[in-house]
Every structure is written in structure tokens, then in C-alpha cells.
Amino acid sequence: MTTVPFITVEGPIGVGKTSLSKAISSHFDFHLLKEIVDENPFLNKFYDNIDEWSFQTEMFFLCNRYKQLSDIQRHYLANQKAVTADYHIFKNIIFAKRTLQPEEYTKYLEIYRILTSDMPKPNVVVYLHASLDTLLKRIKMRDRDFEKNMSPLYLEQLAADYDEFIHHFEKTHPEIPVLRVNGDNVDFVHEEQDLTTILQQIEESLIKRSTTL
């Protein structure tokens, strides 16, 4: 795990990862890493037919995230420059496990492990979660064409997958603090105090981490 602050914001689709990542980046003056979504040429087809297009979609994301994180390691973290990201590459496993057929998932997992064996790990994870109703409302508000055909059931299952994964992550990575933020009760976009509270929690985690190194 890097000693330079590397904060990742995670959670299901529509929960507000990018908005919070931007706020964190601006407050702490950290470099902002945003995942590539709109450039994935398979997304429209994926939401129309998940079984048919899941492998192509997940491989595109894996390769692009691998390239982004490799660049971040080389140009920022290795040069003692802090980073905030609106994803981490471990999310690939959450999506792939949900969408890929067993034989495809086995192949995918082999490639994933090879590519991520030396990837930088975050030292603070902010986990955003919310109810299905909240996620659907936010997805509707941002009005992305490729998300209009998304199944509410798929989104509900994905949110449950995230909860399960984060619970496992906390057990297997006790050295990495996970800050949980309930998007149903917290509005860090419109309520300044809500954002301030999150930023204070992050700062406390960074200070605590620096004193234990």
C-alpha cells in the first residue's frame, strides 16, 4: 500500500462517486482520477443484452482502468503526489461476477489477477451506498443515454453485491479504513455541512494513518 494519500470513492451506479471525488480533490488539492465510462463502445449494447455483451464490456473497462492506474502510479504516487479516484479496479470483480457466465468469469479472473498484481492500493476507501429508489432518481437526473435501458433489478442486485464485497474487503484489509456514507440520509452535493462532515472523516483517517507509519 502506498504511503502517499490515495483515496478512492466507491459504490453502485448513480450513487454520486464522481461528485464526491471532485469535492475531495478540490478540498485537499489532490489529483483527480475519473474512470472512463462514456467511451466504452459496448455499453449501449450491454444494457440491451447483458448476456451477449458482458465480456466485451468488462474487458474494455479492465484494460482502461489498468492503463489509468499504471499512469497514476508512475506519474503521481511514485512522485509523492496524492490522488483521489472515483473508482478502484477492485470494482471490476463486482461487475464481472454479476454479469459473466462461469467459464467467462474464470478466464476474466485470470487476466484480472495478472494485470492487478502490482497495482497501487488505496489507503482510504469512501463507500457510498443508497436505496434503489435513490439510485434510480439520480440516474434519471443525470440522463445518460446508455443508462436508460438499465434494469432496476440489475441495479438492485449490483447494490447488494457492493455491500457484500465491502464487508469482505473490510475483513481482509483491516489496514485500509472504509468510511461508509449513506446516500439516503446524506446530501453532500447540496448540503455543505454533510460534505464538511465527510471531509473531516477523511482528514482524520489520513492523520491517523500517517501517525502509524
N, C-alpha and C positions, 0 to 999 in steps of 0.2 A: 504494500500500500504506500502511495506517495506521501511524503511529508508536507508537500505543498497543498494548500486548500483545494480540494476537488469536490465540489458539491453537485450532486445530481438530484433532479426532481423527477419523481416517477408517479405513475398512476394510470388508470384506464383512459381510453379515448374521451376527450371532451371535458376532462376534469380541471384543466387550467394550467397544465405544466409549463407551457411557453410563457404565459403571462407572469407566473410567479418567478420563473427563471430570469426573465428580463428585469424584474424588480430587484431580485437578489444581486444580479450582475451590476445593476446601476448603483445600488446602495454600497456594495463593498468594492466597487471598481474592479471586478473580476472579468476576465474574458468570457464572452457568452458563446456557447456551442449549441446550435439548434439542429435538430435532426432533419434529414431530407425526407419530406413526405410527398409534397405535390409533384416532385419529379419522377416518382415511381410510375412507370408506364402501365403497370399491371393492376393498379388499384381499382379503377372503374370495373374492369372485368372481374376482379376478386370479389367485390361486393355483390356483383350479379351472380357469380357462380364460384363460391368459395372452394369447393372440392376440385374444380378444374384448374384454378389459377393460384392456389395457395403456395405451392412450391416455388414458382417463379417470383411471386411477391416477396416471400420470406427471404429468398436468396438475394434479391436486389437489396433489401434492407440490410441484410447481414454484411454484404460486401461494402456498401456505402458507409455503414457505421464503423466497420473495421478501418476503412481509409480515414474517416474523420478522427477517430480516436488515436490512430497512429500519428496523424499530423499534430494532434493536441499534445501527445506525449513528447514528440520531437521538438516542437516549436514553442511550447508553453511550459508544461510541467517540468521538463528537463532543464528549463532555464529559470526555474523558481517563479513562474508566473501562474497565479491562481486562476481556476476555471470554474464556471457554473454551466451545467448542461441540462437541457430539458429532457434528457433520457440517459440511460446507460445500456450497454449492449446486453446485459442480462435479460432485458425485456424480450429479446428475440426468442428465448426459450419459452416464455409465457405464451407468445402468439403462435409459435411453431407447434407447440404441444397441443394447442387447441385446434389448429386448422389442418395439420398434415396427417396423412394416413400413416399407420405404424411403420411401414417399410420406408416411407419417405422421411419420417422423423428420425429414424435410426441413421440414415445417411446424412441428414442435415446435422445431427448432433455431432457426428464425427468431424465434419467440416468446422462447425462452431468451436469445438474444443481445440482444434489445431490453430485456428485464427485468433482465439482469445487467450491462449495460454500465457502470453506476456503482456496483455492489455492492462493499462492503469486501472486501479480500483478506486472508487470514491471513498472519501473519508467521512462524509456526511451524506445521508440519503434523506430527502424530504419526500414522504409518501402521501400524496393527495388521494383521497377516496371520497366517494359520494354515492347517493342512491341512484337508481336507474332513472327516476324522474328528473333529477338534477342534471345528470349526464345528457339525457335526451334534449332537455331545454337548451343546454349550452351548445350542443352540436347543431341544433336548429338555428341558433343565433348566429353562429359563425358561417353557416350556409356554404359549406364546401360541396361542390357537385358530386364528388366521388363518395361522399358520406350519406347522400340522400337515400340510397338503397340499402343502408346498413340495417340488419335485422336487430330489433330490440332484444331478442333472445340471445343473439351473439354477444351483444354489448353486456348483458346481464351476466352471462357466463364468463366473459372476459374479466369483469369486475371481481367476480368470485375467485377466478384464477389468480388475480393480483393479490387478493387478501391471503390466499393460501401460500403463494410464493414469498410474500414479505414476511409472513410468520416463520417460514422455513429459513429465510435469509437472516432474520434476527437470531435464530438459534445457531446457525452455522457460522455467522460472522459477528460474534459479540463485540469485537473491537471496532465495528462501524456503527455509530449511533444512527437510529432511524427515527426521524421526527414525523409523527403522524398528524395530518391535518384533515379534519372532516369538512368537506366542501359544502355539506348541507347547512352547517352552522357557522361557517367562516366565509366571509366575502372579502378577500384580500385585494380585489380589484376596485371596489367602491368604498370600502371601509378602511380608512387609514390606520385605525387602531388595530384591526385584525392583521394587517400587514406588518405593523410595528412589532406585534407580539411574535410573529413567525421569525422576523429578522433577529429579534433578541434571542430567541431559542437557538437559532443558527450560530450567532456570535458566541453564546455560552458554550455550545458544543465545540466550536473551533478553539476557544480559550482552554477548555478542559483537555482537549486533545493535545494542544501544544505543551501543556504543563506535564503531560505523562510521557512525552517522547524523550 
